[in-house]
């Protein structure tokens, strides 16, 4: 079973790249903060040869599907995925401790008696 993440557009430029006129794209973005892209998504496929999961950008045409390796900028347009660079509003200390598991996570805290 593969993982599938729908894409959305959150800027007029992204809509224009998909063939929507500039004026229409600006109106859509002004009315909604994100527009779902029904015929595009990111999907992971398992490669039996290299034994790895590989991510592809899938674009459904009328009767066919176009597949290409998913470029990093598309991850910012995917719904339901964790931003790989972390939340910019979260500090380095919090990010480090959120990824720690186990008893040694308290080593950054110094107790003064």
TORKOL-4160 file (C-alpha; in steps of 0.2 Angstrom, whole numbers, padded with zeros to 4 digits, m for minus):
113
<pt num="1" X="0000" Y="0000" Z="0000"/>
<pt num="2" X="0007" Y="0017" Z="m0005"/>
<pt num="3" X="0005" Y="0034" Z="0005"/>
<pt num="4" X="m0004" Y="0047" Z="m0004"/>
<pt num="5" X="m0003" Y="0066" Z="0000"/>
<pt num="6" X="m0014" Y="0078" Z="m0009"/>
<pt num="7" X="m0007" Y="0095" Z="m0015"/>
<pt num="8" X="m0014" Y="0112" Z="m0013"/>
<pt num="9" X="m0009" Y="0129" Z="m0020"/>
<pt num="10" X="m0007" Y="0144" Z="m0008"/>
<pt num="11" X="m0001" Y="0157" Z="m0021"/>
<pt num="12" X="m0007" Y="0164" Z="m0037"/>
<pt num="13" X="0009" Y="0159" Z="m0046"/>
<pt num="14" X="0006" Y="0141" Z="m0042"/>
<pt num="15" X="m0011" Y="0142" Z="m0050"/>
<pt num="16" X="m0004" Y="0151" Z="m0065"/>
<pt num="17" X="0009" Y="0137" Z="m0067"/>
<pt num="18" X="m0006" Y="0125" Z="m0069"/>
<pt num="19" X="m0014" Y="0136" Z="m0083"/>
<pt num="20" X="m0026" Y="0147" Z="m0073"/>
<pt num="21" X="m0026" Y="0165" Z="m0079"/>
<pt num="22" X="m0018" Y="0178" Z="m0067"/>
<pt num="23" X="m0034" Y="0187" Z="m0063"/>
<pt num="24" X="m0043" Y="0171" Z="m0059"/>
<pt num="25" X="m0029" Y="0165" Z="m0049"/>
<pt num="26" X="m0028" Y="0181" Z="m0039"/>
<pt num="27" X="m0047" Y="0180" Z="m0035"/>
<pt num="28" X="m0046" Y="0162" Z="m0030"/>
<pt num="29" X="m0031" Y="0165" Z="m0018"/>
<pt num="30" X="m0040" Y="0181" Z="m0011"/>
<pt num="31" X="m0056" Y="0171" Z="m0007"/>
<pt num="32" X="m0047" Y="0156" Z="0000"/>
<pt num="33" X="m0030" Y="0154" Z="0008"/>
<pt num="34" X="m0027" Y="0137" Z="m0001"/>
<pt num="35" X="m0034" Y="0129" Z="m0016"/>
<pt num="36" X="m0034" Y="0110" Z="m0017"/>
<pt num="37" X="m0026" Y="0103" Z="m0033"/>
<pt num="38" X="m0038" Y="0088" Z="m0037"/>
<pt num="39" X="m0027" Y="0080" Z="m0050"/>
<pt num="40" X="m0010" Y="0081" Z="m0042"/>
<pt num="41" X="m0003" Y="0073" Z="m0027"/>
<pt num="42" X="0013" Y="0066" Z="m0019"/>
<pt num="43" X="0014" Y="0047" Z="m0018"/>
<pt num="44" X="0027" Y="0035" Z="m0011"/>
<pt num="45" X="0030" Y="0019" Z="m0021"/>
<pt num="46" X="0041" Y="0004" Z="m0015"/>
<pt num="47" X="0055" Y="m0001" Z="m0026"/>
<pt num="48" X="0059" Y="m0019" Z="m0026"/>
<pt num="49" X="0076" Y="m0017" Z="m0034"/>
<pt num="50" X="0083" Y="m0005" Z="m0022"/>
<pt num="51" X="0072" Y="m0009" Z="m0007"/>
<pt num="52" X="0068" Y="0009" Z="m0004"/>
<pt num="53" X="0052" Y="0020" Z="m0004"/>
<pt num="54" X="0053" Y="0033" Z="m0017"/>
<pt num="55" X="0042" Y="0049" Z="m0018"/>
<pt num="56" X="0034" Y="0054" Z="m0034"/>
<pt num="57" X="0024" Y="0069" Z="m0040"/>
<pt num="58" X="0008" Y="0061" Z="m0049"/>
<pt num="59" X="m0001" Y="0072" Z="m0061"/>
<pt num="60" X="m0017" Y="0065" Z="m0068"/>
<pt num="61" X="m0021" Y="0070" Z="m0086"/>
<pt num="62" X="m0037" Y="0065" Z="m0095"/>
<pt num="63" X="m0032" Y="0047" Z="m0098"/>
<pt num="64" X="m0015" Y="0045" Z="m0091"/>
<pt num="65" X="m0004" Y="0049" Z="m0076"/>
<pt num="66" X="0012" Y="0059" Z="m0077"/>
<pt num="67" X="0025" Y="0053" Z="m0064"/>
<pt num="68" X="0041" Y="0063" Z="m0059"/>
<pt num="69" X="0052" Y="0062" Z="m0044"/>
<pt num="70" X="0045" Y="0074" Z="m0031"/>
<pt num="71" X="0055" Y="0090" Z="m0030"/>
<pt num="72" X="0058" Y="0097" Z="m0012"/>
<pt num="73" X="0047" Y="0113" Z="m0015"/>
<pt num="74" X="0032" Y="0102" Z="m0018"/>
<pt num="75" X="0033" Y="0096" Z="0000"/>
<pt num="76" X="0027" Y="0113" Z="0006"/>
<pt num="77" X="0011" Y="0111" Z="m0005"/>
<pt num="78" X="0007" Y="0094" Z="0002"/>
<pt num="79" X="m0007" Y="0092" Z="0015"/>
<pt num="80" X="m0004" Y="0081" Z="0030"/>
<pt num="81" X="0015" Y="0080" Z="0030"/>
<pt num="82" X="0027" Y="0087" Z="0042"/>
<pt num="83" X="0038" Y="0101" Z="0036"/>
<pt num="84" X="0055" Y="0094" Z="0035"/>
<pt num="85" X="0064" Y="0110" Z="0042"/>
<pt num="86" X="0053" Y="0111" Z="0057"/>
<pt num="87" X="0041" Y="0124" Z="0063"/>
<pt num="88" X="0051" Y="0141" Z="0062"/>
<pt num="89" X="0041" Y="0147" Z="0077"/>
<pt num="90" X="0049" Y="0133" Z="0088"/>
<pt num="91" X="0066" Y="0136" Z="0096"/>
<pt num="92" X="0081" Y="0125" Z="0093"/>
<pt num="93" X="0080" Y="0119" Z="0112"/>
<pt num="94" X="0061" Y="0113" Z="0110"/>
<pt num="95" X="0065" Y="0105" Z="0093"/>
<pt num="96" X="0080" Y="0095" Z="0101"/>
<pt num="97" X="0069" Y="0089" Z="0116"/>
<pt num="98" X="0054" Y="0085" Z="0105"/>
<pt num="99" X="0065" Y="0072" Z="0096"/>
<pt num="100" X="0074" Y="0065" Z="0111"/>
<pt num="101" X="0067" Y="0049" Z="0119"/>
<pt num="102" X="0073" Y="0042" Z="0135"/>
<pt num="103" X="0080" Y="0047" Z="0152"/>
<pt num="104" X="0095" Y="0057" Z="0145"/>
<pt num="105" X="0084" Y="0071" Z="0138"/>
<pt num="106" X="0085" Y="0080" Z="0155"/>
<pt num="107" X="0104" Y="0083" Z="0153"/>
<pt num="108" X="0101" Y="0100" Z="0147"/>
<pt num="109" X="0093" Y="0105" Z="0163"/>
<pt num="110" X="0105" Y="0110" Z="0177"/>
<pt num="111" X="0097" Y="0109" Z="0194"/>
<pt num="112" X="0104" Y="0122" Z="0207"/>
<pt num="113" X="0102" Y="0117" Z="0225"/>
